[in-house]
């Protein structure tokens, strides 16, 4: 096929292709978008034609900022041409391959857009049926693109984003989409899908033989882990629905954001991890204690905090001998302490110890400089 015109569709250049059909970039005469994408499918290939017609049916019914926009459908003697919104940022699978695990703030932002698109579908009694990173397109290559759901109900081989009930052969519904959204969130946070397998039987065995596990090497808040877990229930009633997601506190508020004042500037705790210095804070020891406590809560996550202070380990820390093993032991003990930050949070042993030591002595700067590289590396 060369550059050509089909009715009001002007096809400029081929930009992609695959089992579904060719994808061209072009424009529509008299249409506001300057650039659109055309999906071209041969009329003789009934399977591909059915998928295209089904996608057109879905896109005609749903209009949402996180769902690919439909611009029209035309046909020639040999092809059907589906005009869709052009997304110049590629897909989410390409982004994850290039960048690996994403920061929790980015993962949260992307997940909110995916679940918002699913909510718009489910409100129309529709479902995606094939949600995976390849089916999530990025509007552009900027640092903050809009996500667009695409490739609706297109059949594919069972994959790591397929819900367990679908692997068993049960009918697909909206709750299967929610499991797929949870699997995508898990990969964005931890760099891999929650379950693995190269076939339907291997994937199903992986689901049945193990629970979802969360790596401790990634800085993900307890709220983020809990929300991800709530989407990955083995049985559909155990998962959040798209409506419940839209009302969820984590979706509305995002991961906890704590800021520390350094030299009268506001910087995020992420920056602080790489700018450890003896003279961090200006002001009273009490103000510094509160800020460090906030940073500890942010670092560990509310669900990971909790423990009983051990006198021997505290002694090691006072002498500057707190090693990685001892710090880990401090972190994993049992017990509860008084909530900090004016909210219901279970504070951990390390946080409790740091606050106590800073309130004990105004000579906190040197001690903090020794302790925090260990605390932040847990």
N, C-alpha and C positions, 0 to 999 in steps of 0.2 A: 504494500500500500504506500502511496506517495501522498504528498500534501494535496488535500482535496476538500470539496464542499459537499455536504449532504444536507439539503434543504437549507436551514439557517445555521447549521453546524459547520464551522471551519476547523479542520484538523491540520495542525502545523507540524508537529514532530512526535515520534514515538518515544515515550519515556519509561515504559515498563511493559511487563507481560508475565504470564505464568499459566497455571492450569485453568484459571478463570477466563482469561482472554487478554487481549492487548489493551494497553492504556496509552492514550494519546493526550498531548497538551494542545489546546486550541482556544477558540472563543465562539460565542454565539452572537450572530448579527442582531443588534438591537437589544442585547442583554447587558445589564449593568456590570456584572463581574468582568474584568478585563481578561482573565484567564480562567479556564475551566478544564476539567479532566474528562475525557471521553473513554468509557469502557466499551470495547468493541467485541462482539461475540458472533460467530458464524451461525446462521439460522439453521443449518443442518445438524449442528451438535445439540441434541435435545437436552442433555443434562446441563450443559452450560447455559443454554437458553432459559431453562426453568429457573436456575439460580438467579439469572439477571432479572427475570420478570418478578421473582419473589422479592428481590432487593428493591426494585422499583415500587412494588406494592407497599413495602414497609416505609420507604422514604417519603412516599406521597402522603402517608397518614401522620407522620411525626415531623414536627419542625422544632428543633432545639439547637442551642449553640454548641452542644457537645455531640451532635449527630450530624453526619455528613449531609450537606444540603443537596437536594435534588433539583436539577434545572431542566429536565426534559428527557424525552425518549423519542428516537427516530429510527427508521428502518430503511434499508435499501434492498435490492434483490438478493444480496448475499449476507448482509450483516444487520445486527441490531446495534444501536449506539445509545448508550446511557450517559447523559451529561451530568456530572457531579462536581461538587466543590473541589477546587484544586488545593492540595495541601503540599507545600514545598518543603516541609521538614522531615519527610520520610515517615517511618512508623516507630512505635515504641520499642520494638524488638531491635531495630538498628541503633537506637539511642542507648539501650542497655548493653548491647554488644560493645559499643564504643566507650561508654563511661563506667560500666560496671555498676555496683550498688550506688544508689542515690542517697543524698542526705534525707533525713526524715521529713524535713520541711518540703522538699521537692516531691517526695513520695506521697505525702499527705495531699499536696495540691493536685497532683495527677489523679490520685484515687478519688478525691472529691468530684472531679470532672467526670471520671468514668461512672461512678455511682449516680451522678446527676443525669447522665445520658440514659442509664439503665432505668432510672425512675420514670423518665419521659416515655420510654418504651412500654414499661409495665403498666403505666396509667392507661395506655391504649390496648391493654390485654395482648401485647406483643412481647417477644423475648428475642434475645440476640441469637443464641444457639451455637455460637462458635467464637466466644470471646477469648482472645489471647493477644499477646503484645503485637503480633502482626496485623491484628484487626483494629488497632488503635493508631490513628494517624495524627501527626503533628502539623498544625496549621502553617508553621514556618520554622526556620532554623534559629530563632531567637532564644534567649535564656528563659523566657516565660511564654511558651506557645500554648495555644488552645488545643485540647485533645478532641478528636472526632471519632466516634464509633463508626465502623464500616464493616463490609463483608457479612451481612446478616444471614443467618441460617444456612450459610454455605457449608456443605458437607466436607469433612476432613477426617484424617485418621485420628484415633484417640491420642491425646497428648497430655502433657503435664498440667494443663489448665482445664482438663475435662473433669466435671464433677463426678463423684463416685457413683451416683445413681445412673448417670448416663453410661458409665463404663459397664454397669450391670445390665444395661439394655432397657431401663425404665424410660418413660416419656420425659422429654426435656421441658422445663418450665422456667419461670423467672428465678427460682431459688438456685437452679443450676448456674445461671448467670452470676449470682452473688458469690458462689464458690469460686468461679473463674476470676471474679474481681479480687477476691481474697488472695488467690494464688499469684495474681499479677502484683498486688501490693507486697506480698511476701518476697517476690523476686526483686522488686525495686529496693526493698529494705536490706535484704541479705545476699543478693547476688545470684540466687538460684531458686528454682521452684521448690515448693514444700515436699513434693514426692517425685520419684523418678521411675522410669521404665521405658522400654523400647516397644512394648506391645500392650494390648488391652489387658491381658492376663497379668503381666508384670506390674502394670500400674495399679490394677485392682488389688493385687496381693500387697503392694506397698501401702495402699490405703488401709487395708484390714490389719496389717501386722504392726503398724507403728502409729504413734500420735505425732501431731505437728510439734516440732522442736524449734526453739529459737536460739540462735547463736548468741553467745555472750561477748563476742568480740566486736559487735556492732553497737554504736551508741544510739540505741532506740529506746524511747521512753516506755515506761510501763503502760501508759495509756495507748501508745501505738501498738504494742504487742497484744494488749487485750482486745483492741478493735480488730486487728488482723485475725486473731483467734476466733472472734465472734462471727467472722465470715467463712471460716474453714471447718464448720461443724460437719461431722461425717454424715449426719442425717439432715435433710432440708429443714425440718422444724427447728433445729438447733441454731440455724443461721439467722442473722438479721435480714429482713426484707429491704428492698430499696426504699420503701417509705420510712422504715425505722432508721435506716442510714441517714436519710435527710434530716431526721430529728436528733441524731446522736450528738452528744456533747463534743466528741472528738472531731466529728465532721464540721461542726459549727465553729469550734474554737481553735482547732489545730493542736499540735503538740505544745506543751508548756514553753513559753518564751520568757526567759529571765535575762535581764541585762545588768551589767556591773559598770559602775562609773570609774573610769580610769583617766586621770588627767582631765577631768571635767568633760570627757567625751563618752558617748554611749557605744559600747561594742558588745557583740554577742559572746556568750560563753565559749563558743567554738573558737573564736579568736584568742580567748584567754588561754586555751590549751597550748598555744604555741608562743605565748608571750609571758611565760612565768618569770617573775622578777621579785627580788626581796621587797622593794618599795612599791607595792600595788596600790594601797589605799591611803587616802588622806582623811583625817578625822579621828573620831573616837574609836576605841577598840570595840565597843558595842555595835556601832554601825558596820564596822568591818566584819564582825561575827555574823551578822544577819546576811550580809552579801555573800560570804563564803558558804553559809548554810544553804542559801538559795542555789548557789552553784553546785553544791553536792547533790541536792535533790534533783536538779536538772541532769547532772551527769549520770546518776544511777537509775533514775526513773522511780516513780512512786511505788511500783509493784516490787522492785528489787530491794527496797530499803526495809530494814528491820534487823534487830539483833540485840544482843546483850553485851555490854562492855566488859571485857575481861581485864582484871587488874594487872596481870602480868604483861599483857600486850600493851596496855596503856603505859606501863613503865618503860617498855621498849620504845614506844613512840616519843615519850618525854625525853629520852636520852638520844633521840634521833636515830634509833636502830630499827625502825619499823620496816621490815622487808616485805616482799610481795606475798610470801606465804602467810605472814602474820596479819597483813592487811586484809587478805582474803578471809582469814578466820574471823577477824573483827566484823567483816561485812556479813558473814553467813550465820552468825549466832542467832539465838532466839530472844524474844522480848519486845516490848513496845515502849515508846517514849512519847512525851508530850508533843502534839502537833505543832509545826512551825508554819510560817508564812500566812497565818490567818486563814488556813484552809485545812481540811481533814486529810492529813498526810502522815503516814507512818514513817517516822524518821529513823535512820539507821545508826548503827554503832559508830561508824566513822564520822558521820555528820555530828552526832552527839559529842564525840570526843573533841573534834575541832572547835566546836562552839565553846565547850567547857574550857579548853586550854586558852582560847583567845580572851575569854572573860577573866581568866585567872591572871593573866600577865599582859602588860602593855608591850612587852618585848616579843610581840607575836610575829613580827616581820620575818626574822631569821628562821623561826620554827616553821612557819607556813611555807617558806621557800624550800625547806627540806622535805616536808610532808606531801605537798601537793603533787609533785611529779609521780609519786607512788599512788596517791589516791586517784588521780585522773587516768592512770594506766590500767586500772582494774577492769 
